[in-house]
């Protein structure tokens, strides 16, 4: 157990999960926290990372920093996703070992599992068949990260553990129309379509001033804004989303993920992550999820109801769906003593409220 004075470095503390982990630790009385923005510390720079560890000497590390994105980003920037993530992991895990960090928590993703893995996906499904093509480079990087933790633990007796969260959403999410994950992207698209439908140009301009779309902001004229939003499937009478809507997905509220991460950091050691009777020590990572799933179509309809958009929901089946199904088996997680609290309906409502509040606050400023 780490005491309240333990110096904990949260890598990626401004991100979706990192910020939630930071807040969760604070709420539990852990105030000796260290965080660095990307501008302050480039985790791909091995010299800078070494100098940071030399100076700060953290006793525990949470590696929540990563290069992430949705299907479009994963398809387009394949080299960036594998190279950047491998660099970050190599530097942070390597310096953690060299500086005798006593506990490390690595955050991966359930995209590490084979495309056609048996559902729900157990930890031992790892490396049993081929990965989903669209996010293969990212998945391989994350597999390398969890194997680094496993290998350092086995060879050097390091207390490094790896958790694999399912699809996350929550406060501080990325609402970029091209590079964000599916749930926040749908919230924004449906919100903008509603604003167009109601001819609420003030709301449209506020949204685009906060998050410009390919150079188009609230300062552009109506014709330019309409044309740009249409490119992303956003029109006043309809929203067109990628794929068929048939894939099943599991979603976890980011603050639930943070709570699970902090629980693992404080209560679970590497020796707790595998059966001591097994011949080979492997698949020591832990799935973090709800064990519940919803189709993308059902989710989109839920968001439309929450946002209040009365238009049509359309699907572009020429675009990829990604993995057909991605449900985690959370038996191991439950056996270690943690369960989720926020259900998807409540989470969608909370995230939309957060999104609207952010637009209002930034517009006032």
C-alpha positions in Angstrom: 0.0 0.0 0.0 1.3 3.4 -0.9 1.1 5.9 1.9 -0.4 9.4 1.4 3.0 11.0 1.1 4.1 8.8 -1.8 5.4 10.9 -4.7 3.3 9.8 -7.7 4.0 10.8 -11.3 0.8 10.8 -13.4 2.0 10.8 -17.1 -0.8 12.3 -19.2 -2.5 14.1 -16.3 -4.3 16.5 -18.6 -5.9 13.8 -20.7 -9.3 12.1 -20.4 -8.2 9.3 -18.0 -5.1 11.0 -16.5 -7.0 14.0 -15.3 -9.6 11.7 -13.7 -6.9 9.6 -12.0 -5.3 12.8 -10.7 -8.6 14.0 -9.2 -9.3 10.6 -7.8 -6.0 10.4 -6.0 -6.5 14.0 -4.7 -9.9 13.0 -3.3 -8.3 10.1 -1.5 -5.7 12.4 0.2 -2.7 11.8 -2.1 -1.3 15.3 -2.6 2.3 14.6 -3.5 1.5 14.3 -7.2 3.6 15.3 -10.2 2.3 16.1 -13.7 3.9 17.7 -16.7 2.1 18.9 -19.8 3.3 17.8 -23.3 4.9 21.3 -23.7 6.8 20.9 -20.4 7.9 17.3 -21.0 8.0 15.5 -24.4 7.7 11.8 -23.4 9.1 10.8 -26.7 12.4 12.5 -25.9 14.5 10.0 -24.0 17.0 12.6 -22.7 14.2 14.8 -21.3 12.4 11.9 -19.6 15.7 10.8 -18.0 16.4 14.3 -16.7 12.8 14.5 -15.4 13.2 11.2 -13.4 16.7 12.3 -12.2 15.2 15.5 -10.8 11.9 14.3 -9.5 12.6 10.8 -8.3 9.0 9.6 -8.3 8.2 6.6 -6.1 5.1 5.5 -8.2 4.1 6.1 -11.8 0.8 6.0 -13.6 1.4 5.8 -17.4 -1.8 7.2 -18.8 -0.1 9.2 -21.6 -0.7 7.9 -25.1 -1.2 8.8 -28.7 -4.9 8.0 -29.2 -7.8 8.4 -31.7 -10.7 6.8 -33.5 -10.9 4.6 -36.6 -10.2 7.5 -39.1 -7.1 8.6 -37.2 -5.8 5.0 -36.7 -6.2 4.3 -40.4 -4.6 7.5 -41.6 -1.7 7.9 -39.1 -0.6 4.3 -38.7 3.1 5.1 -38.3 2.4 7.8 -35.7 0.3 5.4 -33.6 2.9 2.7 -33.3 6.0 4.8 -33.2 4.8 7.5 -30.7 3.3 5.0 -28.3 6.3 2.7 -28.4 8.6 5.7 -27.7 6.5 6.9 -24.8 6.3 3.5 -23.2 10.0 2.7 -23.7 11.1 5.9 -22.1 8.7 6.0 -19.1 8.9 2.3 -18.2 12.6 2.2 -18.8 13.3 5.2 -16.6 10.9 3.9 -13.9 13.1 0.7 -13.7 16.4 2.7 -13.7 15.1 4.9 -10.9 13.7 2.1 -8.7 10.0 3.1 -9.0 8.3 0.8 -6.5 4.9 0.7 -8.3 3.9 1.3 -11.9 0.4 1.2 -13.5 0.3 1.0 -17.3 -2.9 1.8 -19.2 -3.5 0.0 -22.4 -6.7 -0.7 -24.4 -9.0 -3.7 -25.1 -8.1 -3.3 -28.8 -5.1 -5.5 -27.9 -7.5 -8.5 -28.5 -7.9 -10.4 -31.7 -10.6 -9.1 -34.1 -12.6 -12.3 -33.8 -11.9 -13.0 -30.2 -14.5 -15.1 -28.4 -16.9 -12.9 -26.5 -16.7 -11.7 -23.8 -12.9 -11.3 -24.2 -10.9 -12.9 -21.4 -7.3 -11.8 -20.7 -6.0 -15.1 -22.1 -7.4 -14.3 -25.5 -4.3 -12.1 -26.1 -2.2 -13.1 -29.1 -4.4 -16.0 -30.1 -5.3 -14.8 -33.6 -5.0 -11.7 -35.9 -5.8 -8.2 -34.8 -8.4 -5.7 -36.2 -6.6 -4.1 -39.3 -7.8 -0.6 -38.6 -6.0 -0.2 -35.3 -3.3 -2.9 -35.6 -0.3 -0.5 -35.1 -1.8 1.0 -31.9 -2.8 -2.4 -30.6 0.7 -3.8 -31.2 2.2 -0.8 -29.3 -0.1 -1.4 -26.3 0.7 -5.2 -26.3 4.4 -4.3 -26.2 3.7 -2.0 -23.2 1.9 -4.7 -21.2 4.5 -7.2 -22.1 7.2 -4.8 -20.9 5.4 -4.5 -17.5 5.1 -8.3 -17.3 8.7 -8.9 -18.3 10.2 -6.4 -15.9 8.1 -7.9 -13.1 9.2 -11.5 -13.9 12.9 -10.7 -14.5 13.5 -7.9 -12.0 10.7 -8.5 -9.5 9.2 -5.0 -10.4 5.7 -4.3 -9.1 4.4 -3.2 -12.5 0.8 -3.9 -13.5 -1.2 -3.3 -16.7 -4.9 -2.5 -17.1 -6.8 -2.7 -20.3 -9.8 -0.3 -20.3 -12.7 -0.7 -22.7 -14.0 2.3 -24.7 -13.8 5.4 -22.4 -15.8 8.6 -22.3 -16.2 11.5 -19.9 -15.1 15.0 -18.8 -12.1 16.4 -20.8 -13.0 14.1 -23.7 -11.8 14.9 -27.3 -14.7 16.2 -29.5 -12.6 16.5 -32.7 -14.9 15.5 -35.6 -12.2 13.4 -37.3 -9.8 12.2 -34.6 -12.0 11.6 -31.6 -13.6 8.4 -30.4 -17.1 7.4 -31.4 -19.2 8.5 -28.5 -18.0 12.2 -28.1 -17.9 12.6 -31.9 -21.6 11.5 -32.1 -22.6 13.8 -29.3 -21.0 16.8 -31.1 -22.4 15.9 -34.5 -25.9 15.4 -33.2 -25.7 18.6 -31.1 -24.6 20.6 -34.1 -27.3 19.1 -36.3 -29.9 20.1 -33.6 -28.6 23.7 -33.6 -28.8 23.8 -37.5 -32.3 22.3 -37.3 -33.5 25.0 -34.9 -31.7 27.7 -36.9 -29.7 28.5 -33.7 -26.7 30.1 -35.4 -25.5 31.6 -32.1 -25.0 28.1 -30.7 -23.3 26.8 -33.9 -20.8 29.7 -33.9 -20.1 29.2 -30.1 -19.3 25.5 -30.8 -17.1 26.2 -33.8 -15.3 29.1 -32.0 -14.3 26.6 -29.2 -13.4 23.8 -31.6 -12.8 24.9 -35.2 -13.4 22.3 -37.9 -10.6 22.2 -40.5 -10.0 25.9 -40.2 -13.7 26.8 -40.2 -14.8 28.7 -37.0 -17.8 30.7 -35.9 -16.4 33.6 -37.8 -17.0 32.0 -41.2 -20.2 32.8 -43.0 -23.2 30.5 -42.9 -22.6 29.0 -46.4 -19.1 28.0 -45.5 -20.1 26.5 -42.1 -23.0 24.5 -43.7 -20.6 23.1 -46.4 -18.0 22.1 -43.8 -20.4 20.4 -41.4 -22.0 18.5 -44.3 -18.6 17.0 -45.1 -18.8 15.4 -41.6 -22.4 14.2 -42.1 -24.0 17.0 -40.1 -27.1 18.6 -41.8 -30.1 20.4 -40.4 -32.5 17.5 -41.1 -30.2 14.5 -40.7 -26.9 13.1 -39.2 -25.0 10.6 -41.2 -22.6 8.4 -39.2 -19.9 6.0 -40.3 -20.6 2.3 -40.9 -23.8 0.3 -40.4 -24.5 1.0 -36.7 -24.4 -2.8 -36.0 -21.1 -3.2 -34.1 -21.5 -3.8 -30.4 -19.5 -1.7 -28.0 -18.9 -1.4 -24.3 -18.4 2.0 -22.7 -16.9 3.0 -19.4 -17.2 6.4 -17.7 -13.7 7.9 -17.4 -14.2 8.6 -13.7 -15.1 5.0 -13.1 -11.9 4.0 -15.0 -9.9 6.4 -12.8 -11.4 4.8 -9.7 -10.5 1.3 -10.9 -7.0 2.5 -11.8 -6.4 4.0 -8.4 -7.9 0.9 -6.7 -5.3 -1.3 -8.6 -2.5 1.1 -7.9 -3.2 1.0 -4.1 -4.5 -2.5 -3.6 -3.2 -4.9 -6.3 0.3 -6.1 -6.7 1.8 -8.0 -9.7 1.7 -11.3 -7.7 -2.1 -10.9 -7.5 -2.6 -10.8 -11.3 -1.9 -14.4 -12.2 -2.4 -17.9 -10.9 0.7 -19.0 -9.0 0.0 -22.6 -10.1 0.3 -21.8 -13.8 3.4 -23.1 -15.7 3.9 -19.9 -17.6 3.4 -16.4 -16.2 1.5 -14.5 -18.8 -1.7 -12.5 -19.5 -1.2 -10.7 -16.2 -3.0 -7.6 -17.4 -6.5 -6.8 -16.1 -9.6 -5.9 -18.2 -11.4 -2.8 -16.9 -15.0 -2.5 -18.1 -18.6 -2.9 -17.3 -19.2 -6.3 -18.9 -22.3 -4.7 -20.7 -22.6 -3.7 -24.3 -24.8 -1.6 -26.7 -24.9 -1.3 -30.5 -23.6 1.9 -32.1 -27.1 2.4 -33.5 -28.7 2.1 -30.1 -26.1 4.5 -28.7 -26.8 7.1 -31.5 -30.5 6.9 -30.8 -29.9 7.4 -27.1 -27.8 10.5 -27.8 -30.4 11.9 -30.2 -33.0 11.5 -27.5 -30.8 13.2 -24.9 -29.8 16.0 -27.2 -33.3 16.5 -28.5 -32.6 16.2 -32.2 -35.7 15.4 -34.2 -34.0 14.8 -37.6 -33.1 11.5 -39.4 -30.3 9.2 -38.4 -28.5 7.8 -41.5 -25.6 5.4 -41.9 -22.8 5.4 -44.5 -22.1 1.7 -45.0 -19.2 2.4 -47.4 -17.2 3.5 -44.3 -15.6 0.9 -41.9 -17.4 -0.5 -38.9 -14.2 -1.7 -37.1 -14.3 -4.8 -34.9 -17.8 -6.3 -34.9 -17.9 -6.8 -31.1 -15.7 -5.9 -28.2 -17.0 -7.0 -24.9 -14.7 -7.5 -22.0 -14.8 -10.4 -19.5 -14.5 -8.6 -16.2 -14.4 -11.7 -13.9 -10.8 -11.0 -13.0 -11.6 -7.4 -12.2 -14.5 -8.3 -10.0 -12.4 -11.0 -8.2 -9.9 -8.3 -7.3 -12.6 -6.3 -5.7 -13.8 -3.5 -8.1 -17.1 -2.9 -10.0 -18.3 0.1 -12.2 -20.9 2.5 -10.9 -22.0 4.7 -13.9 -24.4 3.1 -16.5 -24.4 4.3 -20.1 -27.7 6.3 -20.0 -26.5 8.3 -17.1 -23.1 8.7 -18.6 -24.4 10.1 -21.9 -26.5 12.6 -20.0 -23.6 13.7 -17.8 -21.2 14.1 -20.8 -23.6 16.1 -22.8 -24.2 18.4 -19.8 -20.4 18.8 -19.5 -20.0 19.5 -23.2 -22.7 22.3 -23.1 -21.2 23.8 -19.9 -17.8 23.9 -21.6 -19.2 25.9 -24.5 -20.9 28.4 -22.2 -17.9 28.9 -19.9 -15.4 29.4 -22.8 -17.8 31.7 -24.7 -18.1 34.0 -21.6 -14.3 34.1 -21.3 
